[in-house]
Amino acid sequence: MDPFRIDSSRQQAARDHLWMHFTRHSTYDTHEVPTIVRGEGAYIWDSHGKRYLDGLAGLFVVQVGHGRTELAEAAAKQAAELAFFPLWSYATPGAIDLAERLAGYAPGDLNRVFFTSGGGEAVESAWKLAKNYFKLTGKPTKHKVISRAIAYHGTTAGALSITGLPGMKAQFEPLVPSTFRVPNTNLYRAPEQFGGGTPEDERAFGRWAADRIGEAIEFEGPDTVAAVFLEPVQNAGGCFPPPAGYFERVREICDEHDVLLVSDEVICAFGRLGHMFACERYGYQPDIITCAKGLTSGYSPLGAMIATDRLFEPFAKGDTSFAHGYTFGGHPVSTAVAMTNLDIFEREQINEHVRETEADFRATLGRLRDLPIVGDVRGEGYFYGIELVKDKSTKESFDGPESERLLRGFLSGALFEAGLYCRADDRGDPVIQLAPPLISDQAVFDEIESTLRDVLTRAWSQL
Ligand SMILES: Cc1ncc(COP(=O)(O)O)c(C=O)c1O
């Protein structure tokens, strides 16, 4: 069978056998299962040959764009040479080289790289390391985690427990106990006293939000709290950048209470915000970085937890070991692909390109503010959320059934139909999320803007 042609028997097989992730399968009782067969640059094609702009880089993944034969060749070469060997007491050249390279990019003494297969496993590994580290260093009761409302950190039991989305957790309870939520940094919906729109208001809001972390640590007891998990820019809820001074204050609080600061950069690392690691952009030093996605631009799965020398130290001596691992963590094919992907980053100056063009992306999306349904356009780098509102002057949001009709009933389908693959998300207030490949240019920004303008205008007229 031609793999590019999806005939009706393959459509039926998709309905009968494929269990898609986070998917309402009943949708496909009446609709075709959209089947993507090919990619090139910032574009993807479906099985009918129709082209779409990949406004989400797959899932915040395909940094250097689709169709890079150089990455495919790196994978093939490695698979022919050594397809697989585990990192369980053995090393492979690619894993060694990539660990050294990531340690070189990471700030300060984040020198120790533990490979995983993806982001959730990196988050899981970070929590286990935090607990194990404190048990080995005389603070055995430190085990709890603080994270933020609406933040997504993955779906494995520990990572889901850290996730701040009650609707994604209730059906799997009881989850791992001992995680606690604090407010996120949604400036658009900040408490009224910070809503003046001045830089002072923003700084005061950042201080307030950071202090909620300190308060939660004190409520729980500092001798019970092991770590705080924060994304540099929180994705779920629609891109909440950190207010000025936020991470500086969080770092102080963590130091005061000997709590580890975990920078969950599964989305934000590898150029999404114009730097290899996003903590660099905001000038803070984490104790652990978790990353995945863009590390290979998606040409092979890989994640990593990067820890400081201090955290590795108790595992460096005697009969201790970190009793944790994954068969496919640091897979030779994936590490080879990651090395080539990072070569492309350097050769093509991907981070520099994002930093040079991000103001244009912001300005282009900002034009949508004239639409009555657009409440806020926020984000940084190549990572944006557009919040949709019922009433701009009051910021009134859509209620549950309205949001269901708007996002699932109209927007998701209409945007795709119009040739833009992106995400309409209502895990928090309704937002459209955009994160195109990092090789995008003004033509791509303009296409995103004009498609959104057309579809959002139609959405408003249907309300
Ligand atoms: C911040 C963050 N952490 C963790 C994860 C989980 O990563 P994965 O889906 O690779 O397990 C994600 C996935 O989107 C994420 O955005």
The ligand as an SDF file (V2000), in Angstrom:
LIG
                    3D

 16 16  0  0  0  0  0  0  0  0999 V2000
    6.3070   21.7300   30.5290 C   0  0  0  0  0  0  0  0  0  0  0  0
    6.1190   20.2910   30.1530 C   0  0  0  0  0  0  0  0  0  0  0  0
    6.5930   19.3340   30.9580 N   0  0  0  0  0  0  0  0  0  0  0  0
    6.4610   18.0330   30.6460 C   0  0  0  0  0  0  0  0  0  0  0  0
    5.8060   17.6280   29.4960 C   0  0  0  0  0  0  0  0  0  0  0  0
    5.6590   16.1790   29.1770 C   0  0  0  0  0  0  0  0  0  0  0  0
    6.4550   15.8070   28.0980 O   0  0  0  0  0  0  0  0  0  0  0  0
    6.1930   14.4660   27.2860 P   0  0  0  0  0  0  0  0  0  0  0  0
    4.8920   14.6130   26.5820 O   0  0  0  0  0  0  0  0  0  0  0  0
    7.3700   14.3750   26.3630 O   0  0  0  0  0  0  0  0  0  0  0  0
    6.1840   13.3530   28.2910 O   0  0  0  0  0  0  0  0  0  0  0  0
    5.3060   18.5990   28.6320 C   0  0  0  0  0  0  0  0  0  0  0  0
    4.6270   18.1980   27.3910 C   0  0  0  0  0  0  0  0  0  0  0  0
    4.0900   18.9990   26.6450 O   0  0  0  0  0  0  0  0  0  0  0  0
    5.4490   19.9640   28.9670 C   0  0  0  0  0  0  0  0  0  0  0  0
    4.9620   20.9220   28.1750 O   0  0  0  0  0  0  0  0  0  0  0  0
  1  2  1  0
  2  3  1  0
  2 15  2  0
  3  4  2  0
  4  5  1  0
  5  6  1  0
  5 12  2  0
  6  7  1  0
  7  8  1  0
  8  9  2  0
  8 10  1  0
  8 11  1  0
 12 13  1  0
 12 15  1  0
 13 14  2  0
 15 16  1  0
M  END
$$$$
